[in-house]
């Protein structure tokens, strides 16, 4: 079913979380969802990988090494990278990881290709990966109570999706890009309860999820979603209090002002719109220093 029809039909559902779930299922297609449930019921393949990350990126080359090495240190085994027409040497940065089998690379041209990349990733890896985390290059998953992300996930294997809240980091007053890693340069973050931190990213079981609903939620065909405390989720993330005490996603949305302008010029993966200059002010939250 096309996106317009899915929006019209799902739009009559009053409960936002249910509406979003059906928006994803309808976009995926009812017949496709039925076929997928049959495939999952009859395919008992043991996944080759426990945890992988899926991301689409454009001209994020300078940030890949830190981002990959951080997540490898936290237990991620594979990275499914969709390159949306990068011109900054992204492929060359990734080549050693591609050669070693850590990164599976796809050149993925075109506009508004974010959801298509996620769709492709789930279809390719439903049966070879136990969990897929869908995040961006400016997001770092940080376990707080566990030694690794897999150690955290082992408690949630009965569920279809774990939703993890942001913790937004500001510019720390930096106007220009300087030497050093992102996590070292930006150590001031928002108040944990800030409204922006209600946003989540999902780690999904690809056998129980048909596709993503935008970049935040996953559309389940079976199973329940859960928060990091183990509570079954019944309300939309925008209506919940943020949780960062068990696990969090450090979100370096702007970095320095110079880097924000570069990010703005790259455009967005999901829409044709350009971030307005007010975006920097909204995300430049430096209330607490680590």
SEFIGU-297122 format. One line per field, with one value per residue (C-alpha): residue in one letter; chain; x, y, z. Coordinates in steps of 0.001 Angstrom, whole numbers, plus 500000, padded with zeros to 6 digits. Example, Ala and Ser with C-alpha at 12.3 -4.5 7.8 and 13.67 -1.06 7.14 Angstrom:
BEGIN
resn <- c(A,S)
chain <- c(A,A)
px <- c(512300,513670)
py <- c(495500,498940)
pz <- c(507800,507140)
END
This chain:
BEGIN
resn <- c(X,X,X,X,X,X,X,X,X,X,X,X,X,X,X,X,X,X,X,X,X,X,X,X,X,X,X,X,X,X,X,X,X,X,X,X,X,X,X,X,X,X,X,X,X,X,X,X,X,X,X,X,X,X,X,X,X,X,X,X,X,X,X,X,X,X,X,X,X,X,X,X,X,X,X,X,X,X,X,X,X,X,X,X,X,X,X,X,X,X,X,X,X,X,X,X,X,X,X,X,X,X,X,X,X,X,X,X,X,X,X,X,X,X,X,X,X,X,X,X,X,X,X,X,X,X,X,X,X,X,X,X,X,X,X,X,X,X,X,X,X,X,X,X,X,X,X,X,X,X,X,X,X,X,X,X,X,X,X,X,X,X,X,X,X,X,X,X,X,X,X,X,X,X,X,X,X,X,X,X,X,X,X,X,X,X,X,X,X,X,X,X,X,X,X,X,X,X,X,X,X,X,X,X,X,X,X,X,X,X,X,X,X,X,X,X,X,X,X,X,X,X,X,X,X,X,X,X,X,X,X,X,X,X,X,X,X,X,X,X,X,X,X,X,X,X,X,X,X,X,X,X,X,X,X,X,X,X,X,X,X,X,X,X,X,X,X,X,X,X,X,X,X,X,X,X,X,X,X,X,X,X,X,X,X,X,X,X,X,X)
chain <- c(A,A,A,A,A,A,A,A,A,A,A,A,A,A,A,A,A,A,A,A,A,A,A,A,A,A,A,A,A,A,A,A,A,A,A,A,A,A,A,A,A,A,A,A,A,A,A,A,A,A,A,A,A,A,A,A,A,A,A,A,A,A,A,A,A,A,A,A,A,A,A,A,A,A,A,A,A,A,A,A,A,A,A,A,A,A,A,A,A,A,A,A,A,A,A,A,A,A,A,A,A,A,A,A,A,A,A,A,A,A,A,A,A,A,A,A,A,A,A,A,A,A,A,A,A,A,A,A,A,A,A,A,A,A,A,A,A,A,A,A,A,A,A,A,A,A,A,A,A,A,A,A,A,A,A,A,A,A,A,A,A,A,A,A,A,A,A,A,A,A,A,A,A,A,A,A,A,A,A,A,A,A,A,A,A,A,A,A,A,A,A,A,A,A,A,A,A,A,A,A,A,A,A,A,A,A,A,A,A,A,A,A,A,A,A,A,A,A,A,A,A,A,A,A,A,A,A,A,A,A,A,A,A,A,A,A,A,A,A,A,A,A,A,A,A,A,A,A,A,A,A,A,A,A,A,A,A,A,A,A,A,A,A,A,A,A,A,A,A,A,A,A,A,A,A,A,A,A,A,A,A,A,A,A,A,A,A,A,A,A)
px <- c(500000,501392,502279,499332,496756,498499,498355,494633,493630,495877,494788,491367,492932,492763,495525,498789,501025,498551,498094,501826,502158,499436,500910,504054,502226,500050,503072,504742,501579,499050,499792,503519,502985,501001,503707,506354,504559,504454,508170,509065,506939,508718,512272,514200,517636,519962,521130,524797,525067,523531,523618,524040,523524,521751,522434,522117,524647,525764,529184,529765,533206,535169,532870,532664,535804,534896,531270,532142,534886,532643,529848,532255,533538,529923,529231,528021,529235,528110,527274,524896,525830,523815,525826,523521,525834,528724,531504,533818,535751,533282,533969,537715,537221,535010,537140,539213,535991,534428,537484,537375,533648,532614,530783,528355,528355,525609,525809,522248,521609,518523,516485,514338,515902,516000,512981,513929,517351,515798,513337,516197,518204,515367,514586,518232,518916,515737,517215,520936,520818,519095,518814,519174,519685,518522,520487,522307,525971,525430,524004,526006,524340,525687,524857,524725,523940,525429,528899,527690,524614,524177,524268,521432,519473,519624,516904,514500,514504,510783,510004,509956,511483,513394,512995,515884,515737,518034,520230,520892,524389,525012,527895,529627,530150,532301,532020,534526,535514,538599,540757,539509,536635,533000,532542,535609,534807,531161,530615,527733,524218,520587,518568,517514,513814,513956,511172,513646,514846,511450,512556,513671,515575,514739,516621,514377,514013,513831,511709,508942,509230,508242,509720,510462,507949,510120,513432,512147,509612,509437,506251,505662,503843,504047,505364,505415,507623,509387,511275,514728,513114,511222,507836,505609,505075,501467,501840,503674,507233,506313,503944,506451,509105,512636,514725,518512,519438,519783,520869,520828,521618,524021,522720,525285,522796,524738,528355,530084,528336,530652,529745,526054,526250,527928,525211,522540,524037,523941,520144,518076,517780,514031,512659,513568,513446,516521,517085,516418,519032,516799,517533,520956,519458,516867,519511,522299,521560,524504,522894,525015,528712,529758)
py <- c(500000,503413,505971,508288,505505,504274,507772,508135,504768,504926,508505,507409,505494,507779,506144,507614,504629,502222,504636,504781,501018,500550,503333,501217,497932,499486,501036,497627,496004,493696,490831,491275,491232,487975,486416,487588,486026,482727,482962,483693,480808,478345,479690,478591,479712,480614,484206,484587,487915,488984,492752,494945,498613,499986,503580,505788,508590,511324,512961,511722,510327,512128,510727,507068,505734,507008,505928,502405,501879,503068,500691,497810,498366,498145,494800,495600,492943,494271,497603,497854,501192,502884,505624,508308,509746,510803,512814,513184,509915,507942,504771,505105,505568,502490,500293,498639,497762,496496,494333,492844,492072,494443,496787,495754,498730,499806,502820,504134,507180,509360,511748,510865,507407,506860,504568,502696,501986,500664,498540,497027,496322,494491,492410,491390,490558,489208,485802,486432,489130,488807,492558,495596,499045,501816,504968,507878,508872,511560,509043,506841,504078,504170,501389,502809,499778,497048,496319,496142,496582,492792,492315,494834,493188,489678,490720,491659,488685,488090,491494,492836,496278,498179,501976,504031,507739,510467,512648,515746,517280,520927,522774,523608,527048,525763,527819,525880,522265,521362,518278,515412,512967,513981,512398,514210,517611,517824,517013,519324,518011,518951,518412,514725,515590,518057,517561,516746,513777,512103,511074,507464,505204,501532,498281,495826,492085,491847,488697,490583,493955,494568,498056,501358,504149,507128,507024,506490,503669,500186,498684,495361,492447,490531,490966,493934,497014,497678,500506,500049,499389,496421,498111,497279,500489,501588,505286,507230,508248,511938,511340,509503,510705,510169,507387,507511,505661,502155,502938,506116,507487,510404,512637,515084,516810,519988,519703,523036,525788,525156,521466,522270,524455,521585,519202,521671,521916,518121,518108,515394,511710,511459,514758,517419,520151,521946,522500,526132,528105,527960,524216,525049,527122,524458,521742,523825,522573,522749,522554,519804,518998,515374)
pz <- c(500000,499149,501780,501087,501495,504646,506149,505361,506797,509868,510501,511758,514697,517770,519879,518606,519289,517658,514767,514138,514285,511682,509581,509305,508685,505981,504309,504373,503006,504658,502259,502785,506560,506350,504191,506613,509590,507673,506845,510436,511726,509449,509515,512592,511479,514331,513822,512961,514801,518088,517608,514531,513757,510681,509583,506523,506185,503810,504120,507654,506829,509573,512262,511260,512962,516435,516027,514859,517438,520267,519338,518762,522305,523498,521797,518268,515830,512443,510837,507881,506324,503578,501876,500468,497772,500017,498377,501367,501231,503331,501321,501884,505646,505780,503503,506282,508114,504880,504178,507675,507430,510203,507812,505094,502716,500312,498028,498246,496028,495757,497863,500895,501131,504882,505209,502037,503556,506752,504752,502767,505910,507663,504579,504153,507778,509360,509963,510419,513130,516512,517165,514877,516384,514055,514838,513174,513076,515711,518180,520551,522573,526127,528628,532147,534321,532100,530757,527160,524979,524526,528305,528524,525678,527121,529577,526774,524428,524965,523444,519901,520437,523098,522880,524293,525072,523842,526018,523895,524022,523118,521487,524791,523245,520367,517189,515084,514654,516671,517095,519207,519283,519484,522901,524258,522757,523812,527469,528360,527952,528473,531605,531497,531591,528694,526131,523350,525380,525132,521629,521335,519029,518626,518935,517129,516690,512869,513092,514853,513116,509502,509071,510753,511336,510545,512387,515935,516223,514728,513274,514985,513426,516701,520218,522581,522844,526130,527818,529448,532836,531428,531317,528362,526404,526001,525154,522470,523372,523315,526245,528457,530866,529505,531057,530928,534123,532605,529026,526938,523515,523580,520798,519425,517156,516441,517687,516979,515032,512080,512084,512388,509260,507403,508615,507520,504030,503620,503897,505546,504734,505210,503836,501317,503971,505308,509027,509934,511852,514922,515098,516516,519325,520155,520474,522006,525500,527884,531323,532884,532480,532750)
END
